[in-house]
Amino acid sequence: MNFDTTDLYYINTRIRGKRMSLYNLAVWKNGLAFKNIDFSDTGVPVIKIAELNNGISATTAYTMQTFSEEVHLQKGDLLFAWSGNPKTSIDIFRFDLDEGWLNQHIFKITVDETIVDFDYFYFLMKYLKPYFSQIAMNKQTTGLGHVTIGDLKRISVVIPDLSIQRAIVRLIKPLHEKIQINLLINKNLEEQASTYFNEWFSSITGEAVELSSVIDVRDGTHDSPKAQEDGYPLVTSKHLLPFDLDLASPNKISEDDFNKVNERSKVEQNDILMSMIGTVGLISFIHQDVINFAIKNVALFRTSQAPELALYLLMYLKSEKITQHIDMCLAGSTQKYISLSELRKIPFIIPTKTAIQEFNQVIKPMIGGICNNVRENSRLAELRDALLPKLMSGEIDVSEL
């Protein structure tokens, strides 16, 4: 068989095995183009790229209808987001909800396990992510790129014997699983913190004031600083994680542009960020010691004026009541957004000093545990991502293991 020999499609390796088209290793089923008429307030979630990146949120759509089993998702299914932002959206995912319906721009992958081990295929796709990103960037229009079926057919990889595949999996999978365990622990800790906050909050009485009268609320730059190869990350809504940030994917800006943004909205430790456009309401708690990034299309809640309220404000903004309030304040027809003025007017109830002290005593260890796990996951991911290409390219020989 003749293979495309260009660098992006002919994946070189020292591993011995059979060269095959990536497309022939699995069945690739695209999701459905859902219409508004399909949606309802309850039912099974419709899984878009936003859900793969951020989980279920206030913007998740649901449906009570039934569709083809080919696009019905179950826990553990492999999904490949093939369209979107080349750096942040195009990737392989393991579906971790009980069920869902697959939206367009995502392939559901059924691996041919007579040829390739299921876990090996997952890590192979992770290894190929830089190739996918570059292919998508080459076709990028209006910020979006894509990897088509045609691209999957052009990409060729060497598939070693199943015993070699499983030896590679045994080396890389424990790191990945530890990361997933930490994520589950964090999910449990955050649910505990939310439950405690909701029980405690229901008993709070007092007159609500505008949030900006207590906490300084700002937004990032309104400009579009020129991107360059090196510099400071310009974090947007797409780069917010619950207790972390994706600082690898953002565009880089110059020191001068960074300083200009920081004059308006310098982010400091224990501040809170919220997405203002697209998937509105994503919240990130900044626990890092060193802050070296600028923000755009992101709201900044500066807790330096009242540091004792930082954790209370974090859980307050994450509460269902405020989530619903924000949803009611959204504007925009094609792309939803919330204005800075609306965020500043969020009704805020200030607890007593004693109540805050009691609340912090309970919540602080939970949030601290989450942040410690985030730091560990960052180290584990760095090790995993350094080891994976060495294993997949054959730089590390596993044949004797």
VOPAGU-2260 file (C-alpha; in pm, 1 decimal, decimal comma):
REM VOPAGU-2260
SITE   aa  ch    i         X         Y         Z
SITE  MET   A    0       0,0       0,0       0,0
SITE  ASN   A    1     126,2     348,2     -86,7
SITE  PHE   A    2     129,6     595,8     203,5
SITE  ASP   A    3     148,0     973,1     207,7
SITE  THR   A    4     512,3    1046,0     293,9
SITE  THR   A    5     475,3    1409,5     405,4
SITE  ASP   A    6     592,6    1478,7     760,4
SITE  LEU   A    7     248,4    1545,8     908,7
SITE  TYR   A    8      99,2    1223,3     778,2
SITE  TYR   A    9     383,1     968,7     776,2
SITE  ILE   A   10     453,8     910,8    1146,8
SITE  ASN   A   11     813,3     792,7    1183,8
SITE  THR   A   12     911,3     545,9    1455,7
SITE  ARG   A   13    1187,9     304,1    1551,5
SITE  ILE   A   14     929,6      48,5    1657,5
SITE  ARG   A   15     902,5    -257,1    1433,5
SITE  GLY   A   16     560,2    -355,6    1312,7
SITE  LYS   A   17     308,3    -311,5    1032,0
SITE  ARG   A   18     243,0      34,6     885,9
SITE  MET   A   19    -128,7     102,7     861,1
SITE  SER   A   20    -366,6     387,9     796,7
SITE  LEU   A   21    -493,3     534,3    1123,8
SITE  TYR   A   22    -845,0     525,8     980,2
SITE  ASN   A   23    -831,5     145,5     939,4
SITE  LEU   A   24    -767,2      87,6    1309,5
SITE  ALA   A   25   -1123,5     173,4    1413,4
SITE  VAL   A   26   -1475,0     269,6    1309,7
SITE  TRP   A   27   -1530,3     648,5    1323,7
SITE  LYS   A   28   -1891,3     764,4    1369,8
SITE  ASN   A   29   -1969,6    1136,5    1359,6
SITE  GLY   A   30   -2232,3    1286,2    1592,9
SITE  LEU   A   31   -2565,4    1441,2    1498,5
SITE  ALA   A   32   -2649,0    1800,1    1406,4
SITE  PHE   A   33   -2905,9    1863,3    1678,2
SITE  LYS   A   34   -3172,3    2130,4    1637,9
SITE  ASN   A   35   -3332,9    2343,2    1908,0
SITE  ILE   A   36   -3652,8    2144,0    1867,8
SITE  ASP   A   37   -3464,9    1837,1    1996,7
SITE  PHE   A   38   -3376,5    1998,1    2329,3
SITE  SER   A   39   -3556,8    1993,8    2664,1
SITE  ASP   A   40   -3488,4    2102,8    3022,2
SITE  THR   A   41   -3421,3    1747,5    3138,2
SITE  GLY   A   42   -3322,3    1413,1    2990,9
SITE  VAL   A   43   -2993,1    1284,5    2852,9
SITE  PRO   A   44   -2715,4    1543,3    2797,6
SITE  VAL   A   45   -2607,7    1633,5    2446,2
SITE  ILE   A   46   -2228,6    1607,1    2439,2
SITE  LYS   A   47   -2051,5    1887,0    2255,1
SITE  ILE   A   48   -1684,8    1985,5    2265,3
SITE  ALA   A   49   -1762,9    2218,4    2558,0
SITE  GLU   A   50   -1877,0    1919,1    2766,3
SITE  LEU   A   51   -1562,3    1724,1    2678,7
SITE  ASN   A   52   -1342,8    2014,2    2788,2
SITE  ASN   A   53   -1538,2    2144,0    3086,1
SITE  GLY   A   54   -1795,5    1881,5    3188,4
SITE  ILE   A   55   -2165,1    1943,5    3242,5
SITE  SER   A   56   -2242,4    2311,6    3292,6
SITE  ALA   A   57   -2530,4    2556,5    3287,7
SITE  THR   A   58   -2504,0    2571,9    2906,2
SITE  THR   A   59   -2538,1    2194,5    2854,7
SITE  ALA   A   60   -2838,3    2097,8    2642,0
SITE  TYR   A   61   -3057,1    1793,9    2718,5
SITE  THR   A   62   -3298,4    1586,3    2515,0
SITE  MET   A   63   -3580,4    1342,7    2590,9
SITE  GLN   A   64   -3571,8    1198,1    2239,1
SITE  THR   A   65   -3411,8     872,0    2124,6
SITE  PHE   A   66   -3164,7     850,6    1836,7
SITE  SER   A   67   -2949,0     588,7    1669,2
SITE  GLU   A   68   -2749,4     368,7    1905,4
SITE  GLU   A   69   -2442,2     458,9    1699,9
SITE  VAL   A   70   -2442,7     805,0    1861,2
SITE  HIS   A   71   -2549,9     688,1    2207,9
SITE  LEU   A   72   -2259,7     731,0    2451,7
SITE  GLN   A   73   -2178,5     516,1    2751,7
SITE  LYS   A   74   -1911,4     549,0    3015,9
SITE  GLY   A   75   -1567,3     466,3    2878,2
SITE  ASP   A   76   -1639,4     536,0    2510,5
SITE  LEU   A   77   -1356,6     690,8    2310,6
SITE  LEU   A   78   -1436,3    1025,8    2148,9
SITE  PHE   A   79   -1229,2    1235,0    1908,9
SITE  ALA   A   80   -1310,9    1605,9    1879,6
SITE  TRP   A   81   -1209,3    1676,4    1519,7
SITE  SER   A   82   -1319,5    2039,2    1476,4
SITE  GLY   A   83   -1264,3    2355,3    1677,5
SITE  ASN   A   84    -969,5    2548,7    1813,7
SITE  PRO   A   85    -664,5    2348,3    1696,1
SITE  LYS   A   86    -478,5    2398,4    2024,1
SITE  THR   A   87    -754,3    2347,8    2279,5
SITE  SER   A   88   -1037,5    2146,2    2123,8
SITE  ILE   A   89    -895,3    1879,5    1890,3
SITE  ASP   A   90    -810,3    1583,5    2110,5
SITE  ILE   A   91    -903,8    1229,6    2218,9
SITE  PHE   A   92   -1131,5    1188,5    2522,6
SITE  ARG   A   93   -1270,2     907,8    2735,1
SITE  PHE   A   94   -1637,1     970,0    2804,9
SITE  ASP   A   95   -1687,8     966,1    3182,9
SITE  LEU   A   96   -2063,3    1017,6    3225,8
SITE  ASP   A   97   -2321,4     740,6    3247,3
SITE  GLU   A   98   -2469,4     826,0    2906,9
SITE  GLY   A   99   -2511,0    1099,5    2648,7
SITE  TRP   A  100   -2600,1    1175,7    2287,9
SITE  LEU   A  101   -2313,1    1269,0    2057,9
SITE  ASN   A  102   -2319,5    1606,9    1886,5
SITE  GLN   A  103   -2158,7    1676,4    1549,1
SITE  HIS   A  104   -1785,7    1754,7    1515,6
SITE  ILE   A  105   -1698,5    1460,1    1741,0
SITE  PHE   A  106   -1626,8    1102,1    1632,2
SITE  LYS   A  107   -1728,6     805,8    1846,0
SITE  ILE   A  108   -1446,4     554,7    1798,4
SITE  THR   A  109   -1490,6     177,5    1803,8
SITE  VAL   A  110   -1140,2      28,7    1810,1
SITE  ASP   A  111   -1059,8    -290,8    1618,0
SITE  GLU   A  112    -909,4    -476,4    1912,7
SITE  THR   A  113    -787,6    -763,3    1695,1
SITE  ILE   A  114    -528,2    -517,8    1562,5
SITE  VAL   A  115    -472,0    -263,9    1837,2
SITE  ASP   A  116    -510,9    -270,6    2214,9
SITE  PHE   A  117    -785,0     -33,1    2335,8
SITE  ASP   A  118    -559,1     152,2    2580,8
SITE  TYR   A  119    -271,3     162,4    2333,5
SITE  PHE   A  120    -498,7     325,9    2076,4
SITE  TYR   A  121    -597,8     591,7    2331,0
SITE  PHE   A  122    -233,0     675,1    2405,3
SITE  LEU   A  123    -147,0     661,3    2034,7
SITE  MET   A  124    -409,9     929,5    1972,8
SITE  LYS   A  125    -266,8    1136,6    2260,1
SITE  TYR   A  126      77,9    1101,5    2102,9
SITE  LEU   A  127     -61,0    1219,2    1768,4
SITE  LYS   A  128    -224,8    1531,5    1914,9
SITE  PRO   A  129      51,6    1769,5    1794,0
SITE  TYR   A  130       6,8    1630,2    1442,1
SITE  PHE   A  131    -370,8    1676,1    1460,3
SITE  SER   A  132    -326,3    2031,9    1585,1
SITE  GLN   A  133     -93,1    2123,6    1301,3
SITE  ILE   A  134    -318,0    1964,9    1038,6
SITE  ALA   A  135    -612,5    2161,6    1177,6
SITE  MET   A  136    -411,6    2485,2    1191,6
SITE  ASN   A  137    -324,2    2444,7     824,2
SITE  LYS   A  138    -698,0    2453,1     747,8
SITE  GLN   A  139    -788,9    2709,9    1011,2
SITE  THR   A  140   -1059,0    2964,5     923,6
SITE  THR   A  141   -1215,0    3218,5    1165,4
SITE  GLY   A  142   -1036,4    3055,1    1458,1
SITE  LEU   A  143   -1154,3    2700,3    1378,4
SITE  GLY   A  144    -971,0    2408,5    1220,0
SITE  HIS   A  145   -1056,9    2047,5    1152,9
SITE  VAL   A  146    -920,8    1695,8    1099,2
SITE  THR   A  147   -1130,9    1512,4     841,0
SITE  ILE   A  148   -1185,6    1148,3     752,8
SITE  GLY   A  149    -957,1    1216,0     459,3
SITE  ASP   A  150    -681,5    1319,8     700,4
SITE  LEU   A  151    -731,4    1008,5     912,0
SITE  LYS   A  152    -692,4     796,8     598,1
SITE  ARG   A  153    -371,5     980,3     500,8
SITE  ILE   A  154    -208,9     943,4     844,7
SITE  SER   A  155      -9,1     621,9     870,3
SITE  VAL   A  156     140,9     469,6    1184,0
SITE  VAL   A  157     344,6     158,8    1262,3
SITE  ILE   A  158     146,0     -85,1    1476,8
SITE  PRO   A  159     369,3    -321,1    1675,9
SITE  ASP   A  160     277,2    -663,5    1803,8
SITE  LEU   A  161       5,1    -663,7    2072,4
SITE  SER   A  162     260,9    -772,1    2334,1
SITE  ILE   A  163     468,7    -459,6    2262,4
SITE  GLN   A  164     156,3    -242,8    2270,7
SITE  ARG   A  165      62,3    -379,5    2612,8
SITE  ALA   A  166     415,9    -333,9    2747,0
SITE  ILE   A  167     398,4      34,3    2650,1
SITE  VAL   A  168      56,3      64,7    2815,2
SITE  ARG   A  169     190,5     -89,1    3137,8
SITE  LEU   A  170     451,1     187,7    3159,2
SITE  ILE   A  171     234,2     487,4    3077,8
SITE  LYS   A  172    -109,1     392,1    3210,4
SITE  PRO   A  173     -28,6     411,6    3586,8
SITE  LEU   A  174      63,1     780,5    3549,6
SITE  HIS   A  175    -257,1     849,4    3361,1
SITE  GLU   A  176    -468,3     652,2    3610,3
SITE  LYS   A  177    -319,6     837,2    3907,9
SITE  ILE   A  178    -416,6    1164,4    3740,1
SITE  GLN   A  179    -771,7    1033,8    3692,9
SITE  ILE   A  180    -788,0     919,1    4057,5
SITE  ASN   A  181    -684,1    1265,6    4173,5
SITE  LEU   A  182    -953,4    1417,7    3952,6
SITE  LEU   A  183   -1215,1    1191,4    4112,2
SITE  ILE   A  184   -1090,5    1283,5    4460,9
SITE  ASN   A  185   -1114,9    1651,0    4368,5
SITE  LYS   A  186   -1465,9    1604,9    4234,9
SITE  ASN   A  187   -1566,8    1442,2    4563,7
SITE  LEU   A  188   -1401,0    1715,1    4771,4
SITE  GLU   A  189   -1569,7    1988,2    4570,8
SITE  GLU   A  190   -1908,4    1816,1    4608,1
SITE  GLN   A  191   -1852,5    1800,8    4984,6
SITE  ALA   A  192   -1758,9    2169,1    4991,8
SITE  SER   A  193   -2065,6    2256,9    4783,0
SITE  THR   A  194   -2296,6    2053,8    5006,1
SITE  TYR   A  195   -2160,3    2219,2    5319,1
SITE  PHE   A  196   -2185,9    2563,6    5162,6
SITE  ASN   A  197   -2547,3    2506,7    5051,2
SITE  GLU   A  198   -2650,8    2382,4    5395,0
SITE  TRP   A  199   -2473,0    2669,9    5564,8
SITE  PHE   A  200   -2583,1    2933,5    5312,0
SITE  SER   A  201   -2952,6    2847,1    5348,4
SITE  SER   A  202   -2943,2    2971,3    5707,7
SITE  ILE   A  203   -2775,5    3303,2    5626,2
SITE  THR   A  204   -2995,1    3608,5    5644,8
SITE  GLY   A  205   -2917,9    3966,6    5562,7
SITE  GLU   A  206   -2958,7    4231,8    5301,0
SITE  ALA   A  207   -2789,0    4164,6    4968,1
SITE  VAL   A  208   -2553,9    4430,7    4831,6
SITE  GLU   A  209   -2390,8    4462,1    4492,4
SITE  LEU   A  210   -2080,3    4245,8    4477,7
SITE  SER   A  211   -1862,2    4533,2    4354,0
SITE  SER   A  212   -1923,4    4717,4    4681,5
SITE  VAL   A  213   -1728,8    4443,1    4859,8
SITE  ILE   A  214   -1498,5    4287,9    4596,0
SITE  ASP   A  215   -1319,3    4462,8    4310,0
SITE  VAL   A  216   -1457,7    4310,6    3987,7
SITE  ARG   A  217   -1270,5    4376,3    3664,2
SITE  ASP   A  218   -1226,2    4223,0    3321,3
SITE  GLY   A  219    -926,9    4160,2    3099,5
SITE  THR   A  220    -806,4    4347,9    2796,7
SITE  HIS   A  221   -1051,1    4451,8    2526,0
SITE  ASP   A  222    -769,3    4466,5    2270,3
SITE  SER   A  223    -612,2    4186,8    2067,2
SITE  PRO   A  224    -239,8    4201,6    2140,0
SITE  LYS   A  225     -21,2    4064,3    1863,0
SITE  ALA   A  226      71,2    3700,8    1915,5
SITE  GLN   A  227     436,8    3602,1    1910,1
SITE  GLU   A  228     638,2    3284,0    1952,0
SITE  ASP   A  229     761,5    3357,9    2304,8
SITE  GLY   A  230     626,8    3575,9    2582,3
SITE  TYR   A  231     347,8    3578,6    2836,9
SITE  PRO   A  232      31,5    3363,9    2796,3
SITE  LEU   A  233    -288,0    3552,7    2711,8
SITE  VAL   A  234    -552,2    3349,3    2894,2
SITE  THR   A  235    -906,4    3353,3    2754,3
SITE  SER   A  236   -1227,1    3175,5    2854,2
SITE  LYS   A  237   -1107,4    2860,7    2675,3
SITE  HIS   A  238    -811,7    2820,1    2909,0
SITE  LEU   A  239    -991,1    2821,0    3245,9
SITE  LEU   A  240    -986,5    2500,7    3452,1
SITE  PRO   A  241   -1167,9    2465,8    3788,1
SITE  PHE   A  242    -858,2    2502,5    4008,4
SITE  ASP   A  243    -595,9    2554,0    3743,1
SITE  LEU   A  244    -522,2    2712,8    3406,7
SITE  ASP   A  245    -413,6    2578,2    3070,7
SITE  LEU   A  246    -102,5    2789,9    3022,6
SITE  ALA   A  247      39,2    2579,9    2736,1
SITE  SER   A  248    -224,2    2656,5    2470,6
SITE  PRO   A  249    -279,1    3037,0    2488,6
SITE  ASN   A  250    -116,8    3278,1    2244,6
SITE  LYS   A  251     194,7    3450,8    2376,2
SITE  ILE   A  252     221,8    3829,5    2394,9
SITE  SER   A  253     511,8    4068,9    2445,5
SITE  GLU   A  254     622,9    4203,9    2780,8
SITE  ASP   A  255     496,2    4550,9    2686,3
SITE  ASP   A  256     149,4    4416,6    2603,9
SITE  PHE   A  257     154,7    4204,0    2918,6
SITE  ASN   A  258     233,0    4508,2    3132,0
SITE  LYS   A  259     -46,8    4707,1    2968,2
SITE  VAL   A  260    -300,6    4435,4    3050,8
SITE  ASN   A  261    -169,6    4407,4    3406,5
SITE  GLU   A  262    -222,7    4778,3    3461,6
SITE  ARG   A  263    -592,6    4706,6    3412,4
SITE  SER   A  264    -632,8    4359,0    3557,5
SITE  LYS   A  265    -336,3    4208,1    3737,7
SITE  VAL   A  266    -416,1    3857,7    3860,5
SITE  GLU   A  267    -281,8    3757,5    4201,2
SITE  GLN   A  268    -282,3    3447,6    4415,6
SITE  ASN   A  269    -628,2    3348,6    4550,7
SITE  ASP   A  270    -809,9    3561,4    4293,1
SITE  ILE   A  271   -1106,1    3413,3    4105,9
SITE  LEU   A  272   -1155,0    3414,8    3728,4
SITE  MET   A  273   -1479,2    3361,7    3534,6
SITE  SER   A  274   -1539,6    3315,5    3162,4
SITE  MET   A  275   -1747,7    3596,9    3011,7
SITE  ILE   A  276   -1808,2    3472,4    2656,9
SITE  GLY   A  277   -1896,7    3141,3    2494,1
SITE  THR   A  278   -1940,8    2895,6    2778,7
SITE  VAL   A  279   -2013,1    3167,3    3035,8
SITE  GLY   A  280   -1963,4    3104,9    3405,8
SITE  LEU   A  281   -1660,5    2873,1    3407,5
SITE  ILE   A  282   -1470,0    2952,0    3725,7
SITE  SER   A  283   -1102,5    2913,7    3806,8
SITE  PHE   A  284    -948,2    2963,8    4151,2
SITE  ILE   A  285    -590,9    3089,3    4124,9
SITE  HIS   A  286    -381,6    2910,9    4384,6
SITE  GLN   A  287     -45,7    2934,1    4203,9
SITE  ASP   A  288     237,5    3113,1    4380,7
SITE  VAL   A  289     362,6    3291,6    4068,7
SITE  ILE   A  290     122,1    3465,9    3834,5
SITE  ASN   A  291     270,7    3537,9    3490,4
SITE  PHE   A  292     -22,8    3566,1    3252,4
SITE  ALA   A  293    -269,6    3821,9    3120,3
SITE  ILE   A  294    -645,7    3779,7    3064,0
SITE  LYS   A  295    -893,6    3854,9    2783,4
SITE  ASN   A  296   -1272,0    3786,7    2781,7
SITE  VAL   A  297   -1233,3    3683,6    3145,2
SITE  ALA   A  298   -1368,2    3848,3    3460,2
SITE  LEU   A  299   -1138,2    3899,1    3757,7
SITE  PHE   A  300   -1270,5    3892,3    4115,3
SITE  ARG   A  301    -990,3    4040,9    4324,5
SITE  THR   A  302   -1001,7    3908,8    4679,2
SITE  SER   A  303    -702,4    4109,2    4802,9
SITE  GLN   A  304    -943,2    4366,9    4951,4
SITE  ALA   A  305   -1109,7    4099,4    5163,3
SITE  PRO   A  306    -896,2    3780,4    5164,8
SITE  GLU   A  307   -1108,9    3620,5    5436,2
SITE  LEU   A  308   -1398,1    3614,8    5185,9
SITE  ALA   A  309   -1201,3    3438,4    4907,7
SITE  LEU   A  310   -1328,9    3083,3    4968,1
SITE  TYR   A  311   -1678,0    3202,0    5053,8
SITE  LEU   A  312   -1691,5    3400,2    4729,0
SITE  LEU   A  313   -1558,3    3100,6    4533,6
SITE  MET   A  314   -1837,5    2873,2    4658,1
SITE  TYR   A  315   -2090,9    3156,2    4631,8
SITE  LEU   A  316   -2014,7    3204,1    4261,3
SITE  LYS   A  317   -2034,0    2827,6    4205,0
SITE  SER   A  318   -2371,8    2795,7    4382,1
SITE  GLU   A  319   -2683,9    2707,2    4185,7
SITE  LYS   A  320   -2850,9    3032,8    4285,3
SITE  ILE   A  321   -2575,6    3248,5    4131,3
SITE  THR   A  322   -2538,1    3017,4    3831,6
SITE  GLN   A  323   -2906,1    3071,2    3756,1
SITE  HIS   A  324   -2870,5    3446,0    3812,8
SITE  ILE   A  325   -2583,0    3462,8    3563,7
SITE  ASP   A  326   -2778,4    3258,5    3310,7
SITE  MET   A  327   -3061,7    3514,3    3328,8
SITE  CYS   A  328   -2816,4    3799,9    3262,4
SITE  LEU   A  329   -2669,6    3655,8    2941,7
SITE  ALA   A  330   -2687,3    3856,3    2619,9
SITE  GLY   A  331   -2603,4    3777,1    2257,9
SITE  SER   A  332   -2785,5    3574,0    1995,8
SITE  THR   A  333   -2509,1    3380,7    1819,7
SITE  GLN   A  334   -2260,3    3374,3    2106,7
SITE  LYS   A  335   -2365,1    3424,8    2466,1
SITE  TYR   A  336   -2178,5    3668,8    2688,2
SITE  ILE   A  337   -2219,9    3854,0    3016,2
SITE  SER   A  338   -2118,8    4215,8    3069,3
SITE  LEU   A  339   -1887,7    4340,0    3341,1
SITE  SER   A  340   -2166,1    4563,9    3475,4
SITE  GLU   A  341   -2392,1    4261,8    3530,8
SITE  LEU   A  342   -2118,6    4078,0    3717,6
SITE  ARG   A  343   -2058,3    4379,4    3937,4
SITE  LYS   A  344   -2427,3    4386,1    4025,5
SITE  ILE   A  345   -2442,4    4024,0    4143,3
SITE  PRO   A  346   -2637,8    4026,9    4472,4
SITE  PHE   A  347   -2399,6    3940,1    4755,3
SITE  ILE   A  348   -2488,8    3856,4    5115,2
SITE  ILE   A  349   -2208,7    3925,7    5363,0
SITE  PRO   A  350   -2196,8    3678,4    5653,5
SITE  THR   A  351   -2084,9    3773,1    6001,5
SITE  LYS   A  352   -1716,2    3760,9    6087,1
SITE  THR   A  353   -1775,0    3460,7    6315,1
SITE  ALA   A  354   -1966,6    3273,1    6045,6
SITE  ILE   A  355   -1687,5    3331,8    5792,7
SITE  GLN   A  356   -1426,0    3204,3    6036,7
SITE  GLU   A  357   -1627,6    2886,4    6099,5
SITE  PHE   A  358   -1686,2    2840,5    5727,5
SITE  ASN   A  359   -1317,0    2880,6    5643,6
SITE  GLN   A  360   -1215,2    2628,2    5909,9
SITE  VAL   A  361   -1422,6    2360,3    5735,8
SITE  ILE   A  362   -1371,5    2457,9    5372,2
SITE  LYS   A  363   -1001,8    2549,2    5372,2
SITE  PRO   A  364    -872,5    2187,7    5415,3
SITE  MET   A  365   -1101,5    2072,2    5131,3
SITE  ILE   A  366    -984,7    2341,6    4891,1
SITE  GLY   A  367    -625,2    2287,1    5005,1
SITE  GLY   A  368    -655,7    1915,8    4923,8
SITE  ILE   A  369    -791,9    1997,2    4579,8
SITE  CYS   A  370    -508,0    2239,4    4507,5
SITE  ASN   A  371    -245,9    1986,7    4622,8
SITE  ASN   A  372    -392,2    1726,1    4386,4
SITE  VAL   A  373    -390,3    1980,2    4103,5
SITE  ARG   A  374     -20,6    2047,2    4165,8
SITE  GLU   A  375      54,6    1672,9    4172,7
SITE  ASN   A  376    -142,3    1619,5    3851,6
SITE  SER   A  377      58,5    1892,0    3683,9
SITE  ARG   A  378     382,0    1710,4    3771,8
SITE  LEU   A  379     241,3    1371,4    3668,9
SITE  ALA   A  380     111,7    1509,9    3338,9
SITE  GLU   A  381     452,0    1661,8    3266,3
SITE  LEU   A  382     617,1    1324,2    3327,5
SITE  ARG   A  383     352,0    1138,0    3124,3
SITE  ASP   A  384     379,0    1379,9    2833,3
SITE  ALA   A  385     759,3    1351,9    2833,1
SITE  LEU   A  386     751,7     971,3    2848,3
SITE  LEU   A  387     474,8     910,4    2593,0
SITE  PRO   A  388     658,2    1026,0    2276,2
SITE  LYS   A  389     970,5     832,8    2378,4
SITE  LEU   A  390     764,3     512,8    2411,5
SITE  MET   A  391     556,4     564,2    2098,0
SITE  SER   A  392     855,1     655,2    1881,0
SITE  GLY   A  393    1059,5     359,9    2003,5
SITE  GLU   A  394    1324,1     581,1    2164,3
SITE  ILE   A  395    1260,9     373,5    2476,0
SITE  ASP   A  396    1274,1       5,9    2378,0
SITE  VAL   A  397    1019,1    -207,2    2565,2
SITE  SER   A  398    1081,7    -531,0    2373,1
SITE  GLU   A  399    1291,9    -678,2    2656,3
SITE  LEU   A  400    1053,5    -578,4    2936,3
